[in-house]
Amino acid sequence: MDNQGPYPWQQQSWALLQKYRERGRLPHGLLFNGPAECGKKHFALRFAEGVLCTANRSEDGAQHHGRACGKCHSCLLLAAGNHPDLVLLVPQEEKKTIQVDAVREFIQDATLTPQISDCRVCLIMPADAMTSEAANSLLKTLEEPAANNHIILVTEHVRHLAATIRSRCQIVNLPLPTQQQSLQWLQQQQPQQQWEELLNCAAGAPLRALSFEKSDIMQRRKQLFNSFAALIRGQQAPLAVVAAWNEEMSELLLKWLYEWTLDLLRGSLTGVENMRDLLPGRELSGLTPDLDAGQLIALIEQLVSLNRGMGERNLNRQMQLEALAVSYAGLTKR
């Protein structure tokens, strides 16, 4: 068990929830929403541990600011991974979804009386992994929760949850930190590392940047950019480029394409010297004045739409990426 509390950039949301607790108004249904690698799961688990910590019953609990003390009987059970009042529902390893039978079992646990702590905390991570049938089976429990029990849903795709689920929960948004906050925190973790470029590769997510520290991410990004540049120059066929794109995780690929396309638009409108990403500025500077701003804006809109749709289970990723590649190939064919 980690009793260090939330990450620095989560302090405002943490303080808000502690005010609810102090006033006895903590909602029975909470929905933690935020982008990938912003620390949502860490926040949810630290909050659950703090709620279950029995030291927080007493005046001494104030010194922990809502964090688990790490020493009481409840905290020792949490550290051992067998606290009876913490219920956790995640997809099974071989599945990407949470089925209705798993949610029904979860509901039975969520309605039991607390055994050690003052309440039970029930977590579903990620909540958007629930099938429609599973989510519907949770509605009544969210609407009529058991006394002293709290259900926490964690998601990075809040729009994929039914409005009936969202309306029954207090939504707590957990955004990514600013670049300054991220760099400051990353320097504390590993002072010798040059974090700015890695953070850029991680699309601003400090936890992902930290995981990239000993990876080949920079080389992979460069290779993907080379294929991107060759596509725009007409030196590589769209289908060949899509084969390379398919090897990279979709979220990062789309964010990189978005950044590069936005920088090309910036260069075409205001000049290469104003481009922020060195890769397009250096490699495509000769083409930038000839690119059509309207086509680049359409591509940016296409990327935003595709990024939103990647979480949809029925989306044909291959077909979408092929259409995107064809659009890039058409940039210089006028």
Beta strands, then each sheet from edge to edge (+ up, - down):
strand 1: 29-33
strand 2: 86-89
strand 3: 120-124
strand 4: 149-155
strand 5: 170-173
sheet 1: 2+ 3+ 4+ 1+ 5+
end
